[in-house]
Amino acid sequence: MPFQPLLGGLLADMKDPHSVIKTIRLTEKATRLGEENNEYVFIVDPKSTKIEIKQAVEKHFGKKVVAVRTANFAGKARRQKRADAGRTNHYKKAIVRLKDGERIELV
């Protein structure tokens, strides 16, 4: 994969949009963010950066991204009182704000 120049002359590897964006998060809060602030919530690869997320959304949906906020979440512990204790998966959430007037059709 060829290198592409990014901000400040840094070089980074452009990842495939499907490997960066895992799924879109459709919850009540995410729906409200979409209606009020033109923001959409995605579950993304935990190793991806804000720049990679921005490029993936712009390439996949063809929309202009204004801002990206990210948050890492640790998985919750499950079945603690037994020997086969486990946990849910860790994940990274990205809140992406689009340019005014642009929308992503989710239906």
Beta strands, then each sheet from edge to edge (+ up, - down):
strand 1: 3-5
strand 2: 11-13
strand 3: 21-24
strand 4: 39-44
strand 5: 65-73
strand 6: 77-78
strand 7: 86-87
strand 8: 91-98
sheet 1: 1+ 2-
sheet 2: 3+ 4- 8+ 5-
sheet 3: 6+ 7-
end
